[in-house]
Amino acid sequence: MLRHVRNSRESNRVLTLWVGSVVGLMVGAIVFFILGWIITALAAGDSQETGVIVGVLLLIIGTGLLIAGAICMIVLFYQIWKFVIYESRYSGLPTSIDGPGKAVGFLFIPIFSFYWIFVAYGRLPDDINALARARGLHETLAKGMGITIPILNLISIIPFIGFLTGLISFVLQIVFFSRGLRMCKTMRDAALSWASAIVS
């Protein structure tokens, strides 16, 4: 039991770290993108080569932060699925996906990923909500968000409107993962309290 509790605590520490990293990187990316666009537009209008170079560098930095944020988000997604699957198995509950590696890894399979993204995001609320009910938690993760995020991600490949939908998707994913994280923390705290009561 104590080993199980320690594993739960460690899982939530990792989740908290990744949520903070995603938010920081995404905010930084937005700031650099805005500055880069403004400086590049102004410099191009005045034919200032140095200003254009600075603006382009800021856009490149923003792109790097955006990629880093996306990577952190993928790792966060993996960690949440890992927590849910581990806790569900411990509680004797079935899971929609066999393992966190499959949940995230299948997202990188060409063509098939267009289908799998709906599975990976859409079934997470089902599994985490089932686990929450088993633990006596009344909070739920919205199923609608698990469907909306994949739709926005697919729309984001369309030129021009893709950037806007992609940005909205990132914001929704942060909310989606943050709510899932809060539920995981609540379940962990309940496990800690139960374990402490048994030990005492």
Backbone as JSON, one array per atom type, in Angstrom:
{
  "sequence": "MLRHVRNSRESNRVLTLWVGSVVGLMVGAIVFFILGWIITALAAGDSQETGVIVGVLLLIIGTGLLIAGAICMIVLFYQIWKFVIYESRYSGLPTSIDGPGKAVGFLFIPIFSFYWIFVAYGRLPDDINALARARGLHETLAKGMGITIPILNLISIIPFIGFLTGLISFVLQIVFFSRGLRMCKTMRDAALSWASAIVS",
  "N": [[0.82, -1.2, 0.0], [1.88, 1.31, 0.88], [3.9, 1.59, -0.98], [2.39, 1.89, -3.29], [1.15, 4.35, -2.73], [3.38, 6.06, -2.65], [4.17, 5.89, -5.32], [1.95, 7.09, -6.54], [2.18, 9.71, -5.52], [4.6, 10.52, -6.68], [3.94, 10.42, -9.4], [2.08, 12.52, -9.61], [3.68, 14.71, -8.99], [5.31, 14.82, -11.22], [3.37, 15.37, -13.17], [2.51, 17.94, -12.38], [4.84, 19.44, -12.79], [5.12, 19.26, -15.6], [2.78, 20.53, -16.52], [3.22, 23.18, -15.68], [5.49, 23.72, -17.22], [4.5, 23.54, -19.84], [2.61, 25.68, -19.91], [4.33, 27.89, -19.42], [6.11, 27.76, -21.64], [4.32, 28.02, -23.8], [3.19, 30.56, -23.37], [5.52, 32.09, -23.59], [6.14, 31.54, -26.27], [4.0, 32.78, -27.61], [4.44, 35.47, -26.93], [6.98, 35.97, -28.14], [6.3, 35.48, -30.81], [4.43, 37.54, -31.33], [6.01, 39.86, -30.9], [7.97, 39.36, -32.84], [6.49, 39.45, -35.25], [5.56, 42.12, -35.22], [7.96, 43.65, -35.18], [9.2, 42.72, -37.54], [7.3, 43.5, -39.49], [7.29, 46.31, -39.21], [9.98, 46.9, -39.73], [10.3, 45.91, -42.32], [8.65, 47.6, -43.72], [10.04, 49.98, -43.55], [12.32, 49.3, -44.82], [14.48, 48.31, -43.32], [17.1, 46.38, -42.84], [18.41, 45.22, -40.63], [16.44, 45.29, -38.64], [14.57, 43.56, -39.76], [15.98, 41.16, -39.65], [16.22, 40.84, -36.86], [13.52, 40.6, -36.21], [12.87, 38.22, -37.57], [14.52, 36.43, -36.2], [13.31, 36.49, -33.69], [10.88, 35.33, -34.35], [11.77, 32.8, -35.01], [12.73, 31.93, -32.53], [10.3, 31.95, -31.16], [9.0, 29.91, -32.57], [10.59, 27.75, -31.84], [10.07, 27.64, -29.08], [7.38, 27.03, -29.23], [7.43, 24.47, -30.37], [8.81, 23.13, -28.35], [6.93, 23.41, -26.3], [4.87, 21.87, -27.36], [6.05, 19.35, -27.3], [6.36, 19.0, -24.53], [3.68, 18.93, -23.88], [2.88, 16.55, -25.06], [4.34, 14.75, -23.53], [3.14, 15.25, -21.08], [0.55, 14.35, -21.63], [1.09, 11.65, -21.94], [1.93, 11.03, -19.32], [-0.4, 11.5, -17.83], [-2.15, 9.57, -18.88], [-0.66, 7.35, -18.08], [-0.85, 7.5, -15.3], [-3.64, 7.22, -14.94], [-4.11, 4.67, -16.06], [-2.48, 3.04, -14.44], [-3.62, 3.47, -11.87], [-6.22, 2.6, -12.37], [-5.89, -0.11, -12.92], [-4.9, -0.91, -10.47], [-7.18, -0.55, -8.98], [-8.79, -2.44, -10.05], [-10.21, -1.83, -12.36], [-11.29, -1.73, -15.8], [-9.5, -0.47, -18.69], [-9.6, 1.8, -21.47], [-7.5, 1.89, -23.23], [-4.56, -0.01, -23.71], [-1.98, 0.75, -22.73], [0.05, 3.61, -21.74], [2.03, 4.19, -23.6], [0.98, 3.26, -25.99], [-1.25, 4.9, -26.2], [-0.16, 7.42, -26.7], [1.88, 6.94, -28.59], [0.61, 5.93, -30.92], [-0.39, 8.2, -32.0], [1.44, 9.18, -33.73], [1.44, 7.71, -36.0], [1.23, 7.75, -39.44], [-1.67, 8.88, -41.22], [-3.38, 6.94, -39.84], [-3.32, 8.22, -37.43], [-5.18, 10.25, -37.62], [-7.53, 9.08, -36.94], [-6.88, 7.93, -34.47], [-6.38, 10.03, -32.73], [-8.85, 10.87, -31.88], [-9.55, 8.72, -30.36], [-7.56, 8.61, -28.33], [-7.83, 11.1, -27.02], [-10.61, 11.26, -26.66], [-11.34, 9.04, -25.11], [-10.02, 9.32, -22.73], [-11.43, 11.0, -20.83], [-13.54, 9.2, -20.23], [-12.24, 7.06, -18.94], [-10.86, 8.28, -16.78], [-12.95, 9.45, -15.44], [-14.44, 7.21, -14.7], [-12.64, 6.06, -12.93], [-12.56, 8.09, -11.03], [-15.19, 7.99, -10.03], [-15.11, 5.5, -8.82], [-13.42, 6.07, -6.77], [-14.92, 7.76, -5.27], [-15.05, 10.4, -6.03], [-16.6, 13.35, -7.12], [-16.08, 15.16, -9.11], [-15.67, 15.68, -12.63], [-14.15, 15.01, -15.85], [-14.62, 16.81, -18.75], [-16.27, 15.27, -21.39], [-16.83, 16.43, -23.82], [-14.7, 18.17, -24.34], [-12.72, 16.38, -24.91], [-13.42, 15.6, -27.42], [-13.59, 17.96, -28.89], [-10.96, 19.0, -28.95], [-9.41, 17.18, -30.67], [-10.78, 17.7, -33.1], [-10.22, 20.44, -33.54], [-7.44, 20.23, -33.77], [-7.19, 18.82, -36.16], [-8.34, 20.63, -37.94], [-6.44, 22.57, -37.82], [-4.48, 22.03, -39.68], [-5.21, 23.25, -41.96], [-4.43, 25.87, -44.17], [-3.89, 29.33, -43.22], [-6.32, 29.62, -41.44], [-5.49, 27.74, -39.73], [-3.55, 28.43, -37.81], [-4.94, 29.9, -35.88], [-6.92, 28.06, -34.97], [-5.2, 26.11, -34.06], [-3.96, 27.44, -31.95], [-6.14, 27.84, -30.24], [-6.69, 25.19, -29.71], [-4.39, 24.45, -28.25], [-4.75, 25.99, -25.94], [-7.12, 24.87, -24.95], [-6.21, 22.29, -24.49], [-4.43, 22.7, -22.39], [-6.22, 23.47, -20.4], [-7.76, 21.14, -20.33], [-5.85, 19.16, -19.58], [-5.06, 20.26, -17.15], [-7.36, 20.1, -15.59], [-7.66, 17.35, -15.53], [-5.33, 16.74, -14.17], [-5.86, 17.92, -11.69], [-7.9, 16.27, -10.8], [-6.47, 13.89, -10.59], [-4.72, 14.57, -8.54], [-6.52, 14.95, -6.44], [-7.51, 12.36, -6.14], [-5.14, 11.1, -5.43], [-4.59, 12.35, -2.98], [-6.74, 11.41, -1.53], [-6.07, 8.72, -1.43], [-3.75, 8.87, 0.07], [-4.76, 9.8, 2.52], [-6.39, 7.66, 3.23], [-4.49, 5.62, 3.44], [-2.94, 6.61, 5.53], [-4.77, 6.53, 7.6], [-5.09, 3.8, 7.92], [-2.52, 3.0, 8.63], [-2.17, 4.38, 11.03]],
  "CA": [[0.0, 0.0, 0.0], [2.74, 2.48, 0.95], [4.58, 1.7, -2.27], [1.39, 2.42, -4.2], [0.97, 5.77, -2.4], [4.57, 6.78, -3.1], [4.11, 5.97, -6.78], [0.93, 8.08, -6.87], [2.73, 11.01, -5.22], [5.61, 10.83, -7.68], [3.25, 10.66, -10.66], [1.48, 13.84, -9.59], [4.75, 15.7, -9.06], [5.7, 14.9, -12.63], [2.3, 16.04, -13.89], [2.55, 19.36, -12.03], [6.0, 20.0, -13.47], [4.88, 19.38, -17.03], [1.76, 21.55, -16.75], [3.9, 24.47, -15.57], [6.39, 23.88, -18.37], [3.68, 23.8, -21.04], [2.07, 27.03, -19.83], [5.42, 28.83, -19.59], [6.62, 27.72, -23.01], [3.31, 28.54, -24.72], [3.13, 32.01, -23.18], [6.73, 32.62, -24.19], [6.02, 31.44, -27.73], [3.06, 33.81, -28.07], [5.11, 36.77, -26.78], [8.0, 36.09, -29.18], [5.62, 35.58, -32.1], [3.86, 38.89, -31.47], [7.12, 40.79, -31.07], [8.61, 39.1, -34.13], [5.63, 39.96, -36.33], [5.53, 43.59, -35.17], [9.27, 44.18, -35.59], [9.42, 42.39, -38.95], [6.42, 44.33, -40.31], [7.76, 47.69, -39.18], [11.29, 46.98, -40.38], [10.11, 45.68, -43.76], [8.06, 48.81, -44.28], [11.08, 51.02, -43.62], [13.48, 48.7, -45.5], [15.58, 48.18, -42.36], [17.54, 44.98, -42.88], [18.72, 44.76, -39.27], [15.17, 45.06, -37.96], [13.98, 42.34, -40.31], [16.74, 40.03, -39.1], [15.82, 40.69, -35.46], [12.16, 40.08, -36.2], [12.9, 36.81, -37.99], [15.11, 35.66, -35.1], [12.28, 36.36, -32.65], [9.91, 34.35, -34.84], [12.41, 31.48, -34.91], [12.71, 31.58, -31.11], [8.92, 31.62, -30.85], [8.72, 28.6, -33.14], [11.28, 26.78, -30.99], [9.31, 27.51, -27.83], [6.13, 26.35, -29.56], [7.74, 23.05, -30.53], [9.13, 22.61, -27.02], [5.67, 23.3, -25.58], [4.14, 20.72, -27.9], [6.7, 18.15, -26.78], [5.98, 18.88, -23.12], [2.27, 18.55, -23.82], [2.82, 15.13, -25.39], [4.82, 14.03, -22.35], [2.1, 15.39, -20.07], [-0.52, 13.45, -22.04], [1.58, 10.3, -21.61], [1.95, 10.87, -17.87], [-1.77, 11.4, -17.33], [-2.62, 8.23, -19.23], [0.07, 6.4, -17.25], [-1.45, 7.55, -13.96], [-5.0, 6.67, -15.0], [-4.03, 3.23, -16.31], [-1.92, 2.41, -13.24], [-4.6, 3.52, -10.79], [-7.37, 1.78, -12.75], [-5.51, -1.51, -12.73], [-4.81, -1.13, -9.02], [-8.54, -0.6, -8.47], [-9.52, -3.5, -10.72], [-11.08, -1.27, -13.4], [-10.77, -1.86, -17.16], [-9.1, 0.77, -19.35], [-9.9, 1.82, -22.9], [-6.24, 1.71, -23.95], [-3.73, -0.95, -22.96], [-0.86, 1.37, -22.06], [0.29, 5.01, -22.12], [2.84, 4.23, -24.82], [0.07, 3.08, -27.12], [-2.12, 6.07, -26.26], [0.58, 8.54, -27.31], [2.67, 6.49, -29.74], [-0.22, 5.76, -32.11], [-0.66, 9.52, -32.55], [2.48, 9.5, -34.71], [1.3, 6.83, -37.17], [0.62, 8.51, -40.54], [-3.05, 8.61, -41.61], [-4.1, 6.31, -38.73], [-3.39, 9.17, -36.33], [-6.4, 11.05, -37.75], [-8.55, 8.34, -36.18], [-6.45, 7.64, -33.11], [-6.42, 11.22, -31.89], [-10.17, 10.89, -31.26], [-9.56, 7.66, -29.35], [-6.68, 8.97, -27.23], [-8.41, 12.21, -26.27], [-12.01, 11.02, -26.35], [-11.55, 8.0, -24.11], [-9.42, 9.68, -21.46], [-12.47, 11.37, -19.86], [-14.28, 8.02, -19.8], [-11.45, 6.26, -17.99], [-10.55, 9.02, -15.56], [-14.22, 9.64, -14.72], [-14.77, 5.92, -14.07], [-11.74, 5.93, -11.78], [-13.0, 9.05, -10.02], [-16.4, 7.46, -9.39], [-14.71, 4.4, -7.96], [-12.76, 6.65, -5.6], [-15.85, 8.63, -4.56], [-14.85, 11.79, -6.44], [-17.73, 13.8, -7.93], [-15.6, 15.97, -10.22], [-15.51, 14.92, -13.88], [-13.45, 15.63, -16.97], [-15.63, 16.96, -19.8], [-16.13, 14.45, -22.58], [-16.87, 17.31, -24.98], [-13.36, 18.69, -24.62], [-11.95, 15.3, -25.51], [-13.8, 15.53, -28.83], [-13.31, 19.25, -29.51], [-9.52, 19.16, -29.17], [-8.99, 16.53, -31.92], [-11.36, 18.41, -34.24], [-9.42, 21.65, -33.75], [-6.12, 19.83, -34.24], [-7.3, 18.46, -37.58], [-8.59, 21.86, -38.69], [-5.22, 23.39, -37.78], [-3.62, 21.77, -40.84], [-5.7, 24.08, -43.06], [-3.7, 27.14, -44.21], [-4.48, 30.58, -42.77], [-7.11, 29.49, -40.21], [-4.87, 26.71, -38.92], [-2.83, 28.99, -36.65], [-5.92, 30.29, -34.86], [-7.5, 26.85, -34.36], [-4.13, 25.45, -33.32], [-3.78, 28.16, -30.69], [-7.3, 27.51, -29.39], [-6.5, 23.8, -29.28], [-3.37, 24.43, -27.2], [-5.35, 26.53, -24.72], [-8.06, 23.86, -24.45], [-5.45, 21.16, -23.96], [-3.91, 23.09, -21.08], [-7.36, 23.37, -19.48], [-8.1, 19.72, -20.29], [-4.86, 18.45, -18.78], [-5.05, 20.81, -15.79], [-8.5, 19.51, -14.87], [-7.31, 15.96, -15.3], [-4.31, 16.74, -13.12], [-6.51, 18.21, -10.41], [-8.59, 15.05, -10.4], [-5.45, 12.93, -10.17], [-4.23, 15.01, -7.23], [-7.57, 14.67, -5.45], [-7.51, 10.91, -5.9], [-3.93, 10.77, -4.69], [-4.76, 12.81, -1.6], [-7.66, 10.48, -0.87], [-5.32, 7.49, -1.18], [-2.84, 9.16, 1.18], [-5.54, 9.86, 3.76], [-6.83, 6.29, 3.55], [-3.31, 4.87, 3.89], [-2.55, 7.13, 6.84], [-5.74, 6.04, 8.58], [-4.81, 2.38, 8.14], [-1.24, 2.89, 9.35], [-2.35, 4.87, 12.39]],
  "C": [[0.87, 1.27, 0.0], [3.49, 2.69, -0.35], [3.64, 2.31, -3.31], [1.2, 3.92, -3.97], [2.16, 6.58, -2.87], [4.57, 6.93, -4.61], [3.09, 7.02, -7.23], [1.45, 9.49, -6.65], [3.74, 11.43, -6.29], [4.97, 11.14, -9.03], [2.66, 12.07, -10.7], [2.51, 14.96, -9.59], [5.2, 15.91, -10.5], [4.65, 15.66, -13.43], [2.31, 17.55, -13.63], [3.69, 20.06, -12.75], [5.73, 20.24, -14.94], [3.8, 20.4, -17.35], [2.39, 22.94, -16.7], [4.8, 24.74, -16.75], [5.62, 24.23, -19.63], [3.17, 25.23, -21.04], [3.17, 28.06, -20.07], [5.93, 28.9, -21.02], [5.61, 28.31, -23.99], [3.16, 30.05, -24.59], [4.34, 32.68, -23.8], [6.67, 32.61, -25.7], [5.12, 32.54, -28.28], [3.72, 35.19, -28.02], [6.14, 36.97, -27.89], [7.38, 36.2, -30.57], [5.08, 36.98, -32.34], [4.95, 39.92, -31.71], [7.78, 40.62, -32.44], [7.8, 39.65, -35.29], [5.66, 41.49, -36.39], [6.85, 44.16, -35.7], [9.53, 43.92, -37.07], [8.57, 43.27, -39.86], [6.9, 45.77, -40.37], [9.07, 47.85, -39.93], [11.17, 46.8, -41.89], [9.54, 46.93, -44.43], [9.07, 49.93, -44.45], [12.36, 50.54, -44.28], [14.7, 48.63, -44.59], [15.97, 46.71, -42.25], [17.79, 44.42, -41.48], [17.43, 44.43, -38.5], [14.48, 43.79, -38.45], [14.66, 41.11, -39.74], [16.34, 39.76, -37.65], [14.43, 40.09, -35.37], [12.1, 38.61, -36.56], [13.48, 35.94, -36.88], [14.09, 35.46, -33.97], [11.23, 35.34, -33.07], [10.48, 32.93, -34.74], [12.41, 31.01, -33.45], [11.3, 31.18, -30.69], [8.53, 30.25, -31.36], [9.36, 27.5, -32.29], [10.54, 26.55, -29.68], [8.0, 26.77, -28.07], [6.34, 24.84, -29.7], [8.03, 22.41, -29.18], [7.86, 22.44, -26.19], [4.85, 22.12, -26.04], [4.72, 19.41, -27.39], [6.33, 17.92, -25.31], [4.53, 18.44, -22.97], [2.09, 17.06, -24.12], [3.27, 14.3, -24.18], [3.78, 14.09, -21.23], [0.94, 14.44, -20.36], [-0.16, 12.01, -21.69], [1.5, 10.06, -20.11], [0.55, 10.74, -17.28], [-2.35, 10.03, -17.64], [-1.94, 7.17, -18.36], [-0.54, 6.34, -15.84], [-2.81, 6.87, -13.95], [-4.97, 5.16, -15.17], [-3.51, 2.5, -15.07], [-2.95, 2.34, -12.12], [-5.82, 2.65, -11.1], [-7.07, 0.31, -12.53], [-5.42, -1.84, -11.25], [-6.2, -1.29, -8.41], [-9.38, -1.68, -9.13], [-10.47, -3.02, -11.8], [-10.46, -1.49, -14.78], [-10.39, -0.49, -17.73], [-9.34, 0.66, -20.85], [-8.67, 1.54, -23.75], [-5.31, 0.89, -23.08], [-2.61, -0.28, -22.17], [-0.65, 2.79, -22.53], [1.13, 5.15, -23.39], [1.99, 4.11, -26.06], [-0.79, 4.33, -27.29], [-1.43, 7.22, -26.99], [1.29, 8.11, -28.6], [1.87, 6.38, -31.02], [-0.59, 7.1, -32.74], [0.34, 9.9, -33.65], [2.45, 8.57, -35.93], [0.6, 7.6, -38.28], [-0.78, 7.99, -40.89], [-3.86, 8.03, -40.43], [-4.27, 7.28, -37.56], [-4.62, 10.05, -36.4], [-7.56, 10.4, -37.01], [-8.15, 8.24, -34.71], [-6.52, 8.84, -32.19], [-7.78, 11.35, -31.2], [-10.28, 9.82, -30.17], [-8.78, 8.1, -28.11], [-7.27, 10.08, -26.37], [-9.84, 11.91, -25.81], [-12.25, 10.01, -25.25], [-10.9, 8.32, -22.75], [-10.47, 10.14, -20.44], [-13.25, 10.16, -19.35], [-13.53, 7.26, -18.71], [-11.2, 7.0, -16.68], [-11.82, 9.27, -14.75], [-14.66, 8.35, -14.03], [-13.91, 5.7, -12.83], [-12.17, 6.86, -10.65], [-14.24, 8.56, -9.28], [-16.06, 6.34, -8.43], [-14.05, 4.9, -6.68], [-13.66, 7.6, -4.83], [-15.7, 10.09, -4.89], [-15.98, 12.2, -7.39], [-17.29, 14.65, -9.11], [-15.4, 15.1, -11.46], [-14.72, 15.73, -14.9], [-14.4, 15.63, -18.17], [-15.32, 16.12, -21.03], [-16.08, 15.31, -23.84], [-15.51, 17.88, -25.35], [-12.49, 17.64, -25.28], [-12.28, 15.09, -26.98], [-13.42, 16.82, -29.56], [-11.84, 19.43, -29.85], [-9.04, 18.45, -30.44], [-9.54, 17.23, -33.16], [-10.55, 19.66, -34.57], [-8.03, 21.32, -34.27], [-6.14, 19.47, -35.72], [-7.53, 19.7, -38.44], [-7.32, 22.7, -38.78], [-4.27, 23.13, -38.94], [-4.05, 22.58, -42.06], [-4.96, 25.42, -43.04], [-4.55, 28.31, -43.74], [-5.25, 30.43, -41.46], [-6.47, 28.49, -39.25], [-4.18, 27.25, -37.68], [-3.8, 29.31, -35.53], [-6.51, 29.06, -34.17], [-6.46, 26.08, -33.57], [-3.9, 26.1, -31.97], [-4.91, 27.86, -29.73], [-7.16, 26.09, -28.85], [-5.49, 23.71, -28.15], [-3.96, 24.91, -25.88], [-6.3, 25.5, -24.1], [-7.33, 22.66, -23.87], [-4.87, 21.46, -22.59], [-5.03, 22.99, -20.03], [-7.73, 21.9, -19.26], [-7.15, 18.95, -19.38], [-4.84, 18.96, -17.34], [-6.19, 20.24, -14.97], [-8.23, 18.04, -14.57], [-6.29, 15.83, -14.18], [-4.92, 16.99, -11.75], [-7.26, 16.99, -9.89], [-7.6, 14.0, -9.9], [-4.93, 13.27, -8.78], [-5.25, 14.7, -6.14], [-7.61, 13.19, -5.11], [-6.27, 10.47, -5.13], [-4.05, 11.15, -3.23], [-5.69, 11.88, -0.82], [-6.95, 9.17, -0.52], [-4.36, 7.68, -0.01], [-3.57, 9.16, 2.51], [-5.97, 8.47, 4.2], [-5.67, 5.46, 4.09], [-2.87, 5.29, 5.28], [-3.47, 6.62, 7.93], [-5.48, 4.58, 8.91], [-3.56, 2.2, 8.98], [-1.39, 3.31, 10.8], [-3.3, 3.96, 13.18]]
}
